Amino acid sequence: MTKAVLSKEDIEGEAARLREAYGGQTVSPIRERQTTATIADAYAIQAFNTEYWMRQGRVRAGAKIGLTAKAVQKQLGVDQPDFGTLFTDMEIKDGDIASIGALLQPKVEAEVAFVMARRPDIARLTTAELLNSVAYALPAIEIVDSRVANWDIGIVDTIADNASSGLFVLGTTPHKLEELDLRLCGMVLEVNGDPVSFGAGAACLGHPLHALGWLAKTMADNGAPLGEGDVVLSGALGPMAAVSGGDYVEARIEGLGAVRVAFGE
């Protein structure tokens, strides 16, 4: 990873701007104010806010992986995914209503979620080790959001903004990985009954387990390894779609079943 170049004051200032944006007013892109900011700076901003929120009583639920699609990586000029923190208060129960007023610029995407059985052994991070470290998989809808105006984001902006996280919804029927072909599993995402996004597991770094392996190593390297019970959103299986108040969203993933969420007016 590149080295951080921003001052402590700049990092804390950008973190504060992003926190304040949750109140309903988006901010201009960080990269326009901090023209020398690096990926390391962006993670420092994200980490500052994560620690701030945890001091305020928020509870970590796991992690999300972003930028798993090669086309999106190319668009933002990066060659790797990114990650953000999931908190327990970000979860909407399957079939429940998400408050549109709590979001700024929401979009939805369908993903495979993993629930970890234990901490992966980073010293031998084989496919077998990853398989054995996962308790089960679930279908998921990630409700992504951006505190940056008009989704005008670069890599620094999205990482600093907790990987453009918002809310998430998990299905309720767990599936063991040996039951699934996560590379070839097809996905369809519908908004108000109309199909708006199609994809498959191969769209997520070639296989959702590849994304999990990247996250396990990266988080261990950052001193915050995955552990038992952690939820991992492994990355979008197809393009995201915008939503607004009154919309009803359903994602279906072959072998995993369906997951649903509605958005209040």
C-alpha positions as semicolon CSV with decimal commas, in nm:
position;residue;x (nm);y (nm);z (nm)
1;M;0,000;0,000;0,000
2;T;0,115;0,355;-0,067
3;K;0,232;0,565;0,226
4;A;0,011;0,818;0,401
5;V;0,104;1,180;0,329
6;L;-0,176;1,382;0,488
7;S;-0,135;1,545;0,826
8;K;-0,323;1,424;1,133
9;E;-0,532;1,740;1,116
10;D;-0,630;1,679;0,753
11;I;-0,723;1,317;0,822
12;E;-0,936;1,413;1,120
13;G;-1,092;1,702;0,930
14;E;-1,198;1,485;0,636
15;A;-1,329;1,220;0,874
16;A;-1,543;1,483;1,048
17;R;-1,682;1,610;0,716
18;L;-1,791;1,258;0,623
19;R;-1,952;1,198;0,964
20;E;-2,144;1,524;0,940
21;A;-2,268;1,429;0,593
22;Y;-2,473;1,148;0,748
23;G;-2,696;1,428;0,873
24;G;-2,823;1,480;0,519
25;Q;-2,583;1,709;0,335
26;T;-2,335;1,554;0,092
27;V;-1,978;1,682;0,062
28;S;-1,755;1,752;-0,234
29;P;-1,497;1,486;-0,327
30;I;-1,204;1,452;-0,088
31;R;-0,963;1,420;-0,378
32;E;-1,045;1,778;-0,484
33;R;-0,939;1,919;-0,145
34;Q;-0,659;1,674;-0,071
35;T;-0,495;1,642;-0,410
36;T;-0,198;1,441;-0,280
37;A;-0,405;1,196;-0,073
38;T;-0,312;0,830;-0,113
39;I;-0,499;0,504;-0,057
40;A;-0,323;0,482;0,281
41;D;-0,463;0,825;0,370
42;A;-0,811;0,711;0,268
43;Y;-0,791;0,407;0,496
44;A;-0,662;0,630;0,776
45;I;-0,972;0,851;0,739
46;Q;-1,194;0,543;0,737
47;A;-1,018;0,398;1,043
48;F;-1,053;0,724;1,234
49;N;-1,429;0,720;1,186
50;T;-1,456;0,347;1,264
51;E;-1,278;0,401;1,594
52;Y;-1,488;0,711;1,664
53;W;-1,815;0,523;1,606
54;M;-1,707;0,229;1,820
55;R;-1,627;0,466;2,105
56;Q;-1,982;0,596;2,063
57;G;-2,114;0,244;2,117
58;R;-2,158;0,105;1,766
59;V;-2,080;-0,267;1,743
60;R;-1,879;-0,417;1,459
61;A;-2,061;-0,693;1,266
62;G;-1,799;-0,774;1,002
63;A;-1,671;-0,627;0,679
64;K;-1,772;-0,552;0,322
65;I;-1,563;-0,586;0,010
66;G;-1,595;-0,335;-0,272
67;L;-1,444;-0,288;-0,617
68;T;-1,452;-0,660;-0,695
69;A;-1,550;-0,604;-1,058
70;K;-1,255;-0,554;-1,292
71;A;-1,447;-0,294;-1,492
72;V;-1,500;-0,080;-1,182
73;Q;-1,135;-0,119;-1,080
74;K;-1,031;0,003;-1,422
75;Q;-1,274;0,296;-1,398
76;L;-1,121;0,410;-1,066
77;G;-0,763;0,333;-1,165
78;V;-0,693;0,058;-0,911
79;D;-0,586;-0,305;-0,932
80;Q;-0,737;-0,438;-0,609
81;P;-1,062;-0,435;-0,413
82;D;-1,127;-0,222;-0,106
83;F;-1,301;-0,289;0,224
84;G;-1,516;-0,119;0,484
85;T;-1,665;-0,199;0,824
86;L;-2,014;-0,336;0,881
87;F;-2,189;-0,240;1,205
88;T;-2,481;-0,421;1,361
89;D;-2,704;-0,115;1,329
90;M;-2,662;-0,127;0,950
91;E;-2,860;-0,451;0,916
92;I;-3,218;-0,450;0,791
93;K;-3,403;-0,778;0,845
94;D;-3,510;-0,977;0,540
95;G;-3,840;-0,838;0,411
96;D;-3,838;-0,533;0,638
97;I;-3,855;-0,166;0,541
98;A;-3,547;0,054;0,518
99;S;-3,596;0,421;0,592
100;I;-3,519;0,615;0,276
101;G;-3,473;0,924;0,491
102;A;-3,170;0,767;0,659
103;L;-2,993;0,745;0,323
104;L;-2,857;1,007;0,085
105;Q;-2,808;0,846;-0,258
106;P;-2,897;0,478;-0,214
107;K;-2,830;0,206;-0,465
108;V;-2,869;-0,170;-0,431
109;E;-2,661;-0,467;-0,538
110;A;-2,689;-0,842;-0,488
111;E;-2,407;-1,028;-0,316
112;V;-2,304;-1,353;-0,154
113;A;-2,260;-1,310;0,221
114;F;-2,036;-1,536;0,427
115;V;-2,067;-1,590;0,801
116;M;-1,735;-1,697;0,947
117;A;-1,697;-2,008;1,162
118;R;-1,351;-1,905;1,278
119;R;-1,050;-1,691;1,198
120;P;-0,877;-1,806;0,877
121;D;-0,516;-1,916;0,918
122;I;-0,334;-1,653;0,711
123;A;-0,014;-1,861;0,707
124;R;-0,189;-2,123;0,493
125;L;-0,463;-1,935;0,317
126;T;-0,558;-2,204;0,067
127;T;-0,901;-2,255;-0,083
128;A;-0,949;-2,546;0,158
129;E;-0,863;-2,321;0,453
130;L;-1,115;-2,062;0,338
131;L;-1,384;-2,326;0,291
132;N;-1,322;-2,460;0,640
133;S;-1,329;-2,113;0,796
134;V;-1,681;-2,032;0,667
135;A;-1,985;-2,149;0,863
136;Y;-2,234;-2,085;0,584
137;A;-2,338;-1,853;0,302
138;L;-2,649;-1,638;0,257
139;P;-2,795;-1,424;-0,020
140;A;-2,758;-1,055;0,055
141;I;-2,863;-0,713;-0,066
142;E;-2,616;-0,438;0,003
143;I;-2,767;-0,090;0,009
144;V;-2,470;0,121;-0,088
145;D;-2,465;0,494;-0,032
146;S;-2,226;0,783;-0,076
147;R;-2,169;1,090;0,133
148;V;-1,991;1,240;-0,170
149;A;-2,217;1,456;-0,386
150;N;-2,356;1,296;-0,703
151;W;-2,154;0,977;-0,649
152;D;-1,856;1,168;-0,790
153;I;-1,605;0,929;-0,637
154;G;-1,250;0,821;-0,696
155;I;-1,066;0,552;-0,505
156;V;-0,969;0,787;-0,219
157;D;-1,327;0,910;-0,181
158;T;-1,492;0,569;-0,163
159;I;-1,238;0,413;0,075
160;A;-1,249;0,710;0,311
161;D;-1,630;0,690;0,305
162;N;-1,623;0,337;0,455
163;A;-1,622;0,187;0,105
164;S;-1,948;0,370;0,020
165;S;-2,141;0,162;0,272
166;G;-2,501;0,212;0,376
167;L;-2,712;-0,080;0,499
168;F;-2,733;-0,451;0,432
169;V;-2,995;-0,727;0,426
170;L;-2,922;-1,097;0,477
171;G;-3,134;-1,392;0,372
172;T;-3,251;-1,626;0,644
173;T;-3,173;-1,975;0,509
174;P;-2,806;-2,068;0,555
175;H;-2,629;-2,290;0,301
176;K;-2,311;-2,489;0,345
177;L;-2,050;-2,410;0,082
178;E;-2,024;-2,772;-0,034
179;E;-2,384;-2,740;-0,156
180;L;-2,302;-2,448;-0,386
181;D;-2,125;-2,357;-0,708
182;L;-2,051;-1,996;-0,620
183;R;-1,861;-1,928;-0,941
184;L;-2,146;-2,016;-1,173
185;C;-2,444;-1,922;-0,954
186;G;-2,672;-1,687;-1,144
187;M;-2,817;-1,370;-0,994
188;V;-3,112;-1,151;-1,080
189;L;-3,196;-0,829;-0,896
190;E;-3,546;-0,685;-0,931
191;V;-3,685;-0,345;-0,836
192;N;-4,066;-0,337;-0,818
193;G;-4,078;-0,667;-1,005
194;D;-3,866;-0,547;-1,297
195;P;-3,527;-0,715;-1,351
196;V;-3,261;-0,444;-1,336
197;S;-2,935;-0,635;-1,283
198;F;-2,802;-0,976;-1,381
199;G;-2,478;-1,147;-1,293
200;A;-2,301;-1,449;-1,152
201;G;-2,043;-1,540;-0,891
202;A;-1,763;-1,518;-1,146
203;A;-1,815;-1,139;-1,157
204;C;-1,676;-1,117;-0,803
205;L;-1,298;-1,148;-0,859
206;G;-1,365;-1,469;-1,049
207;H;-1,519;-1,635;-0,741
208;P;-1,658;-1,494;-0,414
209;L;-1,406;-1,708;-0,221
210;H;-1,123;-1,522;-0,396
211;A;-1,267;-1,199;-0,258
212;L;-1,290;-1,353;0,089
213;G;-0,926;-1,463;0,069
214;W;-0,816;-1,112;-0,025
215;L;-1,014;-0,966;0,264
216;A;-0,886;-1,218;0,519
217;K;-0,524;-1,142;0,434
218;T;-0,572;-0,767;0,408
219;M;-0,754;-0,734;0,738
220;A;-0,500;-0,955;0,916
221;D;-0,221;-0,738;0,774
222;N;-0,407;-0,435;0,914
223;G;-0,431;-0,586;1,261
224;A;-0,806;-0,651;1,249
225;P;-0,845;-1,015;1,140
226;L;-1,178;-1,174;1,062
227;G;-1,321;-1,389;1,340
228;E;-1,601;-1,621;1,440
229;G;-1,944;-1,482;1,362
230;D;-1,821;-1,205;1,134
231;V;-2,044;-1,124;0,838
232;V;-1,862;-1,068;0,509
233;L;-2,032;-0,910;0,208
234;S;-1,813;-1,047;-0,069
235;G;-1,892;-0,800;-0,349
236;A;-2,149;-0,733;-0,617
237;L;-2,247;-1,004;-0,864
238;G;-2,378;-0,748;-1,113
239;P;-2,437;-0,376;-1,167
240;M;-2,596;-0,173;-0,888
241;A;-2,931;-0,001;-0,931
242;A;-3,066;0,323;-0,784
243;V;-3,370;0,310;-0,555
244;S;-3,609;0,561;-0,403
245;G;-3,894;0,575;-0,153
246;G;-4,169;0,322;-0,216
247;D;-3,946;0,077;-0,406
248;Y;-3,944;-0,297;-0,334
249;V;-3,626;-0,492;-0,407
250;E;-3,571;-0,866;-0,437
251;A;-3,246;-1,048;-0,516
252;R;-3,235;-1,414;-0,614
253;I;-2,910;-1,609;-0,628
254;E;-2,903;-1,964;-0,761
255;G;-2,854;-2,213;-0,479
256;L;-2,892;-1,949;-0,208
257;G;-3,249;-1,837;-0,256
258;A;-3,399;-1,490;-0,226
259;V;-3,367;-1,184;-0,004
260;R;-3,593;-0,878;-0,003
261;V;-3,619;-0,522;0,125
262;A;-3,863;-0,234;0,081
263;F;-3,792;0,138;0,108
264;G;-4,025;0,361;0,306
265;E;-4,159;0,677;0,146
